[in-house]
């Protein structure tokens, strides 16, 4: 889970993102995880696809197709860390403060928590 260091009002979130042209959902999953957290594909195991659904993003006035996956960390990571996004795009320079909590204790912003009951 993470919070935006400079925008705490954005709430607690998990990494998410947008497919690039010609990119598969699974490739985007691991690319976004790396860009937004610094966690590499080699540190993760794909457990399962949980759900695909449409979500209305009111702040952009757009519908988004969301693909939700459960991943397992298979290497050690600190209990807390910061990661600054270096990839191009609207997130460039944002710093996220990461921390671990049990998934069922999470209160995620932006409708991200809608699939937590499918996890674990």
Backbone bond lengths (Angstrom), bond angles and torsions (degrees), N, CA, C in turn:
res aa  C-N    CA-C-N  psi(-1)  N-CA   C-N-CA  omega(-1)  CA-C   N-CA-C  phi
1 X - - - 1.444 - - 1.527 107.71 -
2 X 1.335 116.14 155.54 1.459 118.81 176.01 1.522 111.01 -146.25
3 X 1.328 113.19 160.97 1.462 122.95 169.89 1.522 106.91 -121.25
4 X 1.321 116.95 147.86 1.463 120.82 171.80 1.522 106.93 -72.35
5 X 1.314 117.58 122.08 1.461 120.31 -179.18 1.528 111.34 -57.40
6 X 1.333 117.14 -43.79 1.464 121.12 -174.53 1.526 113.91 -95.54
7 X 1.337 117.09 -5.05 1.470 121.90 -179.40 1.524 110.01 -136.06
8 X 1.331 118.13 64.95 1.465 119.95 -176.95 1.529 113.34 -60.21
9 X 1.325 117.36 -22.36 1.467 120.85 179.06 1.534 111.95 -65.63
10 X 1.337 117.55 -14.38 1.468 121.18 178.18 1.527 111.67 -71.51
11 X 1.325 117.63 -14.57 1.457 121.30 175.99 1.521 113.16 81.34
12 X 1.322 114.78 -177.44 1.460 122.60 -179.99 1.527 108.67 -83.65
13 X 1.332 115.81 134.57 1.457 120.88 -176.47 1.528 110.52 -139.30
14 X 1.306 114.87 172.53 1.456 123.24 168.20 1.529 106.47 -119.19
15 X 1.332 118.60 156.86 1.461 119.70 -180.00 1.530 111.76 -57.24
16 X 1.312 114.11 140.64 1.465 121.63 179.47 1.520 107.07 -153.61
17 X 1.302 117.07 167.80 1.452 118.08 179.24 1.501 112.70 -176.72
18 X 1.315 114.48 -164.47 1.453 122.63 -173.39 1.518 110.25 -119.90
19 X 1.316 115.38 142.36 1.465 120.43 174.83 1.520 110.11 -66.74
20 X 1.319 115.94 137.62 1.452 120.58 171.87 1.521 108.03 -89.02
21 X 1.306 116.97 159.13 1.467 122.08 -177.57 1.528 110.81 -53.75
22 X 1.339 116.01 126.69 1.454 122.15 177.88 1.516 115.28 77.44
23 X 1.313 118.16 4.57 1.465 122.60 -176.50 1.525 110.75 -91.44
24 X 1.319 117.27 140.16 1.460 120.50 175.24 1.524 109.51 -77.65
25 X 1.324 115.98 159.70 1.465 120.97 178.77 1.529 110.04 -60.72
26 X 1.334 117.23 -43.94 1.460 119.88 -178.21 1.536 111.80 -65.95
27 X 1.317 117.94 -38.83 1.470 120.65 176.72 1.524 109.94 -63.30
28 X 1.330 117.19 -43.70 1.466 121.32 178.56 1.527 111.02 -62.94
29 X 1.319 117.17 -37.77 1.463 122.06 179.25 1.530 110.35 -55.23
30 X 1.319 116.34 -52.15 1.462 119.81 -177.08 1.532 111.96 -74.75
31 X 1.321 118.48 -32.37 1.467 120.95 176.30 1.519 110.39 -64.60
32 X 1.333 116.17 -47.53 1.467 119.77 -179.92 1.531 111.25 -63.50
33 X 1.322 116.66 -39.59 1.468 119.98 178.82 1.525 110.23 -60.25
34 X 1.333 116.51 -44.08 1.461 120.81 178.81 1.524 111.00 -65.81
35 X 1.341 117.52 -49.40 1.467 120.98 -178.09 1.521 112.33 -60.42
36 X 1.334 116.76 -40.61 1.459 119.87 -172.56 1.525 114.75 -91.97
37 X 1.338 117.56 -16.44 1.469 118.41 -177.21 1.525 114.08 -130.40
38 X 1.332 117.48 -19.67 1.455 120.83 -174.30 1.515 112.88 84.97
39 X 1.324 117.71 -0.40 1.467 121.87 178.92 1.526 108.85 -83.27
40 X 1.330 116.12 126.62 1.460 121.18 -177.16 1.522 111.59 -86.65
41 X 1.329 115.59 162.79 1.462 121.88 177.50 1.530 110.90 -58.98
42 X 1.342 117.77 -34.97 1.465 121.74 -179.58 1.523 112.97 -67.24
43 X 1.327 117.16 -17.48 1.461 121.30 179.11 1.525 112.29 -89.51
44 X 1.320 116.39 -2.97 1.465 121.30 -172.16 1.520 112.28 -124.99
45 X 1.317 113.62 155.89 1.462 121.40 170.87 1.518 107.06 -125.69
46 X 1.319 116.20 129.25 1.457 121.11 176.23 1.520 107.57 -76.07
47 X 1.334 117.34 115.35 1.467 122.22 -178.67 1.516 110.01 -82.98
48 X 1.354 116.11 -56.39 1.465 118.83 179.43 1.527 111.38 -170.15
49 X 1.327 113.95 159.50 1.454 121.59 170.86 1.524 106.19 -81.83
50 X 1.318 117.44 127.07 1.458 120.76 -177.38 1.531 112.83 -91.98
51 X 1.341 115.67 -42.92 1.470 117.21 -172.92 1.529 109.41 -172.72
52 X 1.324 115.52 151.46 1.465 122.67 167.75 1.524 106.28 -124.89
53 X 1.333 116.29 131.63 1.466 119.82 -178.72 1.523 110.42 -154.48
54 X 1.331 116.81 163.74 1.459 122.07 175.02 1.516 109.25 -91.16
55 X 1.322 115.63 137.85 1.463 122.69 179.42 1.522 107.81 -130.48
56 X 1.325 116.96 134.02 1.464 120.95 177.69 1.513 109.14 -92.12
57 X 1.334 117.04 114.43 1.460 123.08 177.63 1.522 107.39 -89.19
58 X 1.319 116.76 97.65 1.460 121.60 -174.96 1.526 112.06 -61.24
59 X 1.338 117.56 -36.68 1.456 119.97 -177.30 1.534 112.09 -66.04
60 X 1.328 117.70 -23.59 1.470 121.71 176.19 1.522 111.95 -107.65
61 X 1.326 117.00 -6.48 1.459 123.84 -176.03 1.527 110.59 52.27
62 X 1.348 114.95 50.05 1.463 121.80 -179.19 1.519 109.57 -140.05
63 X 1.336 114.50 151.39 1.461 120.13 169.49 1.524 107.81 -90.97
64 X 1.320 115.80 139.48 1.461 121.96 178.68 1.520 108.72 -123.75
65 X 1.326 116.68 136.05 1.448 120.36 172.11 1.527 106.78 -86.16
66 X 1.328 115.91 118.74 1.464 120.63 -178.48 1.521 110.08 -104.15
67 X 1.312 114.39 136.22 1.461 123.17 175.69 1.519 105.95 -116.42
68 X 1.312 117.07 120.56 1.465 121.38 -174.21 1.522 109.03 -112.62
69 X 1.332 115.21 127.96 1.461 121.91 -177.94 1.520 110.19 -125.38
70 X 1.308 115.50 151.09 1.459 121.84 171.90 1.523 107.25 -102.80
71 X 1.319 116.31 125.41 1.455 123.15 177.69 1.518 109.03 -117.08
72 X 1.310 116.11 152.18 1.464 121.47 176.37 1.525 108.40 -120.47
73 X 1.323 116.52 131.34 1.452 121.54 175.45 1.516 108.24 -77.66
74 X 1.329 117.37 125.52 1.461 120.57 -176.52 1.528 111.97 -111.07
75 X 1.334 117.39 5.58 1.459 122.30 175.56 1.523 108.34 -132.02
76 X 1.309 115.91 157.92 1.465 120.94 179.82 1.523 111.35 -65.73
77 X 1.320 115.18 143.60 1.462 123.65 174.08 1.511 107.51 -139.33
78 X 1.342 117.75 153.80 1.465 119.74 176.41 1.527 111.31 -62.00
79 X 1.326 116.33 159.62 1.468 120.98 177.49 1.522 110.94 -66.11
80 X 1.334 116.47 -31.07 1.463 122.22 178.55 1.527 108.38 -144.93
81 X 1.330 116.87 147.02 1.456 121.31 173.66 1.514 109.74 -161.60
82 X 1.319 116.14 161.46 1.458 122.62 174.61 1.520 108.92 -108.92
83 X 1.321 115.19 146.88 1.470 120.42 176.55 1.525 108.01 -138.71
84 X 1.336 116.24 128.28 1.462 121.98 177.17 1.521 108.54 -103.93
85 X 1.312 115.78 129.40 1.463 121.44 -176.88 1.522 110.04 -73.92
86 X 1.327 114.42 128.05 1.462 121.61 -179.95 1.521 112.27 -109.24
87 X 1.339 117.99 -11.46 1.462 121.25 179.14 1.524 109.82 -69.52
88 X 1.321 116.62 154.62 1.460 120.28 179.30 1.525 109.90 -69.80
89 X 1.303 115.81 164.08 1.459 120.37 178.11 1.513 111.81 117.10
90 X 1.321 114.87 -173.73 1.466 120.35 -174.17 1.525 113.64 -68.27
91 X 1.332 118.00 -18.95 1.465 120.87 179.74 1.526 113.32 -89.41
92 X 1.328 118.62 -4.94 1.455 122.49 -177.79 1.526 111.02 -50.82
93 X 1.323 116.24 126.11 1.460 121.81 177.13 1.514 115.46 88.08
94 X 1.335 118.07 -9.83 1.467 119.78 177.33 1.527 109.71 -68.07
95 X 1.310 116.07 141.30 1.453 120.52 176.65 1.519 108.65 -114.07
96 X 1.333 114.66 127.75 1.461 121.84 -179.80 1.526 109.12 -108.91
97 X 1.319 115.57 138.44 1.465 122.80 176.69 1.522 107.89 -101.65
98 X 1.328 116.33 111.27 1.462 122.60 -176.27 1.517 111.79 -95.28
99 X 1.338 115.04 149.44 1.458 122.77 176.92 1.521 107.79 -158.24
100 X 1.304 115.63 157.30 1.470 121.48 179.84 1.519 109.36 -104.39
101 X 1.326 116.88 133.39 1.462 122.90 170.19 1.530 106.77 -143.15
102 X 1.321 117.48 156.94 1.468 118.60 175.39 1.533 110.07 -58.64
103 X 1.316 116.11 135.38 1.450 121.13 -172.65 1.533 112.32 -57.46
104 X 1.305 118.44 -33.47 1.466 119.99 -178.44 1.525 113.26 -78.80
105 X 1.329 117.91 -4.73 1.462 121.63 173.87 1.521 111.70 -94.23
106 X 1.315 116.94 -5.79 1.462 121.56 -175.04 1.521 111.54 -75.48
107 X 1.313 114.81 137.72 1.463 122.17 170.28 1.522 105.18 -116.83
108 X 1.322 115.99 92.17 1.453 121.75 -171.80 1.521 112.13 -88.90
109 X 1.325 115.66 143.59 1.461 123.07 -179.95 1.529 110.73 -80.90
110 X 1.310 115.95 164.77 1.462 122.12 170.72 1.507 115.76 62.18
111 X 1.310 117.82 29.25 1.449 120.81 178.28 1.521 114.31 75.41
112 X 1.339 117.71 6.58 1.460 119.77 -177.28 1.528 112.85 -66.99
113 X 1.295 118.53 -21.77 1.459 120.86 -177.61 1.509 115.26 -82.68
114 X 1.334 117.59 -0.47 1.457 121.33 -175.18 1.538 114.54 -62.23
115 X 1.301 117.61 -17.90 1.473 120.54 -176.81 1.523 113.04 -111.84
116 X 1.310 118.73 6.20 1.460 120.02 -175.55 1.532 112.85 -61.55
117 X 1.325 116.68 -30.99 1.473 119.05 179.99 1.530 111.36 -66.84
118 X 1.318 118.16 -18.20 1.461 122.10 179.14 1.540 112.63 -84.99
119 X 1.309 115.08 -12.10 1.460 121.31 -175.01 1.537 110.53 -87.92
120 X 1.300 114.39 150.04 1.472 122.80 171.31 1.489 110.89 63.22
